[in-house]
Amino acid sequence: MQNFYDEKEIVILAVNLTQTEAKKQDVVDFMGKHRVTFPVLLDEASDVSNKYRIQPIPTTYMIDSQGRIRFKAYGAMTYEQMVSEFEKMK
């Protein structure tokens, strides 16, 4: 995701389902270790996961500039998959 963020003109807003973590600091440590520079929000009360019915983890949504969900993926995505789906949105 970091490469995708660095190389394309996109906005990434990651949401960590905090209840799956032992502690919040684990998220901060992971971001530092992997040099994550895009925003990562903490869904402490599971509001986002409930609203979007996040199951399984990870789930990826690609949302266009009009706010419409144009793509949804369950499970991890490769860089190539992200780029391919992003290009379809143009």
C-alpha positions in Angstrom: 0.0 0.0 0.0 2.9 2.4 0.8 4.3 2.0 -2.8 0.9 2.5 -4.3 0.5 5.7 -2.2 3.9 6.9 -3.1 3.7 6.3 -6.8 0.1 7.3 -7.7 -1.8 10.5 -7.1 -4.2 8.9 -4.6 -5.5 9.3 -1.1 -5.3 6.4 1.2 -7.2 6.4 4.4 -6.5 3.2 6.3 -8.7 2.1 9.2 -7.3 -0.2 11.8 -9.8 -2.3 13.6 -8.2 -1.6 16.9 -10.1 -4.3 18.9 -8.0 -6.9 17.0 -4.8 -5.4 18.4 -3.3 -6.2 21.8 -2.7 -2.4 22.3 -2.8 0.8 20.3 1.0 1.1 20.5 1.2 -2.0 18.3 -0.3 0.0 15.4 2.1 2.9 15.9 5.1 0.5 16.1 3.9 -1.3 12.9 3.6 2.1 11.1 7.1 3.1 12.1 8.7 -0.2 11.3 7.1 -0.2 7.8 7.5 3.5 7.2 3.8 4.1 6.7 3.2 7.7 5.7 -0.5 7.6 4.9 -3.1 8.2 7.6 -4.2 5.3 9.7 -7.3 5.8 11.8 -8.2 3.7 14.8 -11.7 2.2 14.8 -11.8 1.9 18.6 -15.5 1.5 18.9 -15.9 -0.7 15.8 -18.1 2.0 14.2 -16.5 1.7 10.8 -16.3 -2.1 10.8 -19.9 -2.3 11.7 -21.1 0.3 9.2 -19.2 -1.2 6.3 -19.6 -4.8 7.5 -15.9 -5.5 7.4 -15.4 -9.2 7.2 -12.8 -10.6 6.5 -9.7 -8.5 7.4 -8.3 -6.9 5.4 -11.0 -5.4 3.2 -10.2 -2.8 0.6 -12.6 -0.2 -0.8 -11.7 2.1 -3.7 -13.9 5.2 -3.7 -14.0 7.6 -6.6 -13.9 11.4 -6.4 -17.7 11.5 -6.2 -17.7 9.3 -3.1 -19.0 6.2 -4.8 -17.5 2.8 -3.9 -16.1 1.5 -7.2 -14.3 -1.5 -6.1 -14.2 -3.8 -3.0 -11.8 -6.6 -2.3 -11.6 -9.2 0.5 -8.2 -10.2 1.6 -4.8 -8.8 0.9 -4.1 -7.2 -2.5 -0.8 -7.0 -4.4 0.5 -3.7 -5.7 -0.3 -4.8 -9.3 -3.9 -5.5 -8.3 -4.2 -2.1 -6.7 -2.8 -0.4 -9.8 -5.1 -2.4 -12.1 -8.3 -1.6 -10.2 -7.2 2.1 -9.9 -6.6 2.4 -13.6 -10.1 1.0 -14.3 -11.6 3.9 -12.3 -10.1 6.6 -14.5 
